[in-house]
């Protein structure tokens, strides 16, 4: 959520109060506001103020360019499933953090000047993480609810002053990590936003889905997912020829064990870079990320293919990686099952392009066939696929589930608001 008319800090003082409830122990950004008086250079030393949850502690940061003050509370001062009031206060170079009316951390910065923040104020996450994640040391939005926001002792309503994305409303009940229902004496009329489908893969894992799960008969198509990788190599997605038929029988292979010639679409990791490849009958074309993505962080990938043109965005970077196939064909003839996280025989399926499946967590995996009418929405950006259901990795959603595990930590896009 973003406001262009509200600033989180005055030059000499900052006073932020938020009433929050966590849904999980995930790291998450609560508030961020930076200086943009010298432009929006993502990598410059700029003034900013931030509030985040990292490793179960609250971190209050403020920076005047070259130096950053960090006020960190003890871990676990706020629990999961219960409401807490967090207040972050700064007077010039002195700061403190209060939780539920009790001071739990304080610090004093030396050599401090006036703090200027002129850009939009973000709540629950940011639009672009580039140049921000290395300032606040988190890269995910807040997973939980916010029922009150007060800046410099002034209550702010989540109304027209805020642009909103990926947010909903909260419920009176919260599911704790042990699946117990926690009662909460909050006003009624709140709804819980369910966690996004996710699964952990271990290189020999995979999930398969019916071929009709991803039809390539529209004007365009889009693949989007979040991922946290633990190995620099591995197949994430494959749709091509028949490897196993719908009765589970393996198709006959060639003498050298490689995949027979045919159209295919794949996504995977090669030397820590994300690679999208496709063959429409005129030879393989690939788009590769411009930076490694196996770095211990969660990333989001969005890939759009319009005929022989493919565009790939990582982490909402403005400029995508593009590749144009030389093929004169626009449609992919892929009668086989849709595979996520690997395949029954990765080397055979991908003709040696990959030798193992993905290692790590996948979340919110979406496959969208874009009609001619909606293709005009793409422009230079990808489609808003909020209405597309995520793949269900459970036994009721997948044809096969091989060695799938639960993710230990799952990020969410932004957060859920009380009483929108």
Secondary structure, 3 states (H helix, E strand, C coil): CEECCCCCCCCCEEEEEEEEEECCCCCEEEEEEECCCCCCCCCCCCEEEEEEEECCEEEEEEEECCCEEEEECCCCCCCECCEEEEEEEEECCEEEEEECCEEEEEEECCCCCCCCCCCCEEECCCCCCCCCHHHHCCCCECCEEEEEEEECCEECCCCCCCECCCCCECCCCEECCCCCEECCCCCCCCCCCCCCCEEEEECCCEEEECHHHCCCCCCEEEEEEEEEECCCCEEEEEECCCCECCCCCECCCCCCCCCCCCCEEEEEEECCEEEEEEECCCCEEEEECCCCCCCCCCEEEEEEEECCEEEEEECCCCCCEEEECCCCCCCCCCCCCEEECCCCCHHHHCCCCCCCECEEEEEEEEEEEECHHHHCCCCCCCCCCCCCCCCCCCCCCCCEEECCECCCCCCECCCEECCC
